[in-house]
């Protein structure tokens, strides 16, 4: 499934005047997605929208994290 995430307009100003503007813009967008939406992977950029898909690796990490969290809750409640 594809998700559409709007790209902040400030990235246009940050990349203005650079000879490799398109590469720099893409790097900024990838960095933005990595920080703001770590579960998403960039497929392409269309205008000021990032077309993304959900990473399977993130889903595996999320389920492992939930299992650990639940295990820790159970061990704390037993020790009380």
Backbone bond lengths (Angstrom), bond angles and torsions (degrees), N, CA, C in turn:
res aa  C-N    CA-C-N  psi(-1)  N-CA   C-N-CA  omega(-1)  CA-C   N-CA-C  phi
1 X - - - 1.443 - - 1.528 109.42 -
2 X 1.309 116.38 136.74 1.465 121.19 -179.94 1.522 110.66 -96.34
3 X 1.324 115.19 140.94 1.459 122.33 177.72 1.521 108.19 -117.91
4 X 1.329 116.62 141.92 1.459 121.77 178.37 1.517 108.44 -107.71
5 X 1.333 115.61 119.94 1.458 121.58 -179.34 1.519 108.08 -118.51
6 X 1.339 117.81 122.82 1.466 119.85 179.17 1.532 111.11 -66.92
7 X 1.322 115.11 141.75 1.464 121.98 179.26 1.529 107.96 -95.97
8 X 1.335 117.56 131.17 1.473 119.63 178.72 1.537 111.58 -59.50
9 X 1.314 116.41 138.86 1.471 121.84 -177.83 1.518 113.05 -65.68
10 X 1.316 118.32 -21.34 1.465 120.51 -177.81 1.532 112.18 -60.97
11 X 1.333 117.69 -23.63 1.462 120.01 -179.81 1.528 112.36 -68.48
12 X 1.317 117.16 -24.08 1.470 119.56 174.96 1.526 110.36 -65.95
13 X 1.322 115.89 -44.68 1.462 120.32 179.16 1.519 112.69 -68.29
14 X 1.314 116.76 -36.04 1.469 120.32 -179.71 1.520 112.75 -67.21
15 X 1.319 116.52 -28.11 1.470 119.64 -177.21 1.531 113.07 -99.75
16 X 1.315 117.78 -2.57 1.475 121.13 -178.18 1.521 110.78 -62.13
17 X 1.322 116.13 134.42 1.455 122.02 174.74 1.522 115.24 88.94
18 X 1.307 118.48 -5.68 1.459 120.43 179.49 1.530 109.77 -86.12
19 X 1.332 117.43 139.90 1.460 120.00 -178.66 1.540 112.77 -66.45
20 X 1.335 116.42 -30.38 1.473 120.44 179.16 1.528 109.59 -107.07
21 X 1.321 115.72 49.35 1.460 122.22 -172.82 1.530 112.82 -57.11
22 X 1.313 118.50 -42.38 1.465 120.59 -176.31 1.528 111.75 -64.91
23 X 1.340 117.19 -41.47 1.464 120.44 178.21 1.525 110.86 -66.42
24 X 1.332 116.42 -42.79 1.452 121.03 179.57 1.526 110.98 -64.57
25 X 1.331 116.91 -42.25 1.462 121.68 178.05 1.528 110.60 -59.92
26 X 1.324 116.55 -44.14 1.464 120.63 179.57 1.526 110.57 -63.13
27 X 1.334 117.40 -40.77 1.469 120.93 178.31 1.524 110.74 -63.10
28 X 1.329 117.17 -41.45 1.465 120.56 177.30 1.533 110.57 -61.73
29 X 1.307 116.50 -43.50 1.470 120.92 -179.54 1.527 110.09 -65.30
30 X 1.325 117.66 -42.74 1.463 120.64 177.49 1.527 111.11 -61.29
31 X 1.326 117.09 -40.72 1.460 121.34 177.79 1.523 112.05 -65.84
32 X 1.324 115.73 -40.72 1.469 121.24 177.56 1.525 110.70 -61.53
33 X 1.314 116.43 -45.05 1.461 120.22 179.52 1.526 111.33 -66.52
34 X 1.325 117.49 -39.44 1.463 121.05 -179.83 1.526 111.54 -62.29
35 X 1.319 117.24 -37.75 1.473 120.95 -179.81 1.521 112.28 -82.06
36 X 1.314 117.64 -43.38 1.465 121.65 -172.78 1.526 113.93 -89.71
37 X 1.324 116.69 -31.66 1.460 121.80 -177.51 1.531 109.03 -136.62
38 X 1.332 118.09 70.27 1.473 119.51 -174.12 1.525 113.97 -63.59
39 X 1.317 117.30 -17.83 1.466 120.43 -179.77 1.523 112.88 -83.41
40 X 1.333 117.25 -4.78 1.466 121.67 -176.82 1.528 111.64 -103.93
41 X 1.329 114.76 149.88 1.468 122.52 175.79 1.518 107.58 -123.45
42 X 1.324 116.18 131.58 1.462 121.61 -178.38 1.526 110.75 -70.61
43 X 1.326 115.54 128.81 1.463 121.50 174.06 1.523 109.09 -96.91
44 X 1.336 115.69 -51.97 1.471 120.91 178.53 1.522 109.01 -161.60
45 X 1.317 114.69 168.68 1.454 121.79 175.99 1.521 107.44 -112.87
46 X 1.323 116.11 129.70 1.462 122.10 178.84 1.523 107.24 -126.12
47 X 1.322 115.89 105.11 1.464 119.77 -176.09 1.516 109.37 64.30
48 X 1.325 116.75 -124.87 1.462 121.55 177.11 1.533 110.71 -106.71
49 X 1.321 115.30 35.38 1.454 121.58 178.76 1.519 109.54 -128.91
50 X 1.325 115.74 132.87 1.463 121.25 175.15 1.527 107.76 -93.83
51 X 1.312 116.36 122.75 1.461 121.60 176.33 1.527 106.17 -92.53
52 X 1.333 116.03 119.52 1.462 121.09 -172.29 1.521 111.11 -129.07
53 X 1.323 114.31 167.17 1.460 121.22 170.51 1.519 107.93 -134.45
54 X 1.318 115.58 155.40 1.462 120.94 -179.29 1.523 109.12 -76.18
55 X 1.322 116.73 133.12 1.467 122.56 179.61 1.515 110.91 -75.89
56 X 1.319 117.01 136.21 1.458 121.30 175.21 1.516 110.48 -70.88
57 X 1.319 117.58 -33.74 1.465 121.79 179.69 1.521 109.63 -61.01
58 X 1.329 117.02 -40.46 1.457 120.10 178.99 1.517 110.63 -63.82
59 X 1.318 117.39 -40.34 1.465 121.19 179.61 1.532 110.51 -62.58
60 X 1.339 117.01 -40.65 1.466 120.42 177.12 1.521 110.35 -64.06
61 X 1.319 117.18 -44.74 1.454 121.41 178.90 1.523 110.53 -61.81
62 X 1.329 116.93 -42.95 1.458 121.92 -178.67 1.530 111.19 -61.88
63 X 1.334 117.14 -43.93 1.464 119.28 -179.69 1.526 110.91 -68.09
64 X 1.332 117.98 -38.01 1.468 120.72 177.00 1.523 110.54 -65.33
65 X 1.315 116.98 -39.05 1.467 121.56 177.93 1.527 110.70 -63.40
66 X 1.322 117.14 -43.84 1.464 121.22 179.23 1.530 111.08 -63.12
67 X 1.334 117.04 -40.63 1.464 120.27 178.21 1.529 110.79 -61.77
68 X 1.325 116.74 -44.72 1.458 121.02 179.35 1.520 110.92 -63.88
69 X 1.311 116.25 -41.99 1.457 121.28 179.40 1.527 110.84 -62.05
70 X 1.326 116.72 -44.80 1.464 121.20 178.57 1.526 111.52 -64.88
71 X 1.323 116.94 -39.76 1.460 121.49 178.58 1.526 110.41 -62.76
72 X 1.330 116.81 -41.68 1.458 121.37 179.38 1.528 111.18 -65.55
73 X 1.323 116.89 -38.53 1.469 120.44 177.49 1.521 110.52 -61.96
74 X 1.331 116.63 -44.03 1.468 120.45 -179.37 1.515 111.23 -64.46
75 X 1.330 117.38 -41.12 1.468 119.96 -178.52 1.534 110.69 -68.83
76 X 1.318 118.76 -34.62 1.468 121.36 177.24 1.521 111.29 -68.23
77 X 1.314 117.20 -39.35 1.462 120.04 -178.04 1.534 110.60 -71.17
78 X 1.314 119.07 -29.78 1.456 121.80 177.24 1.532 111.88 -71.51
79 X 1.301 117.48 -32.94 1.466 121.49 -176.30 1.520 113.06 -77.33
80 X 1.330 118.25 -13.95 1.465 121.31 -178.52 1.478 112.76 -78.87
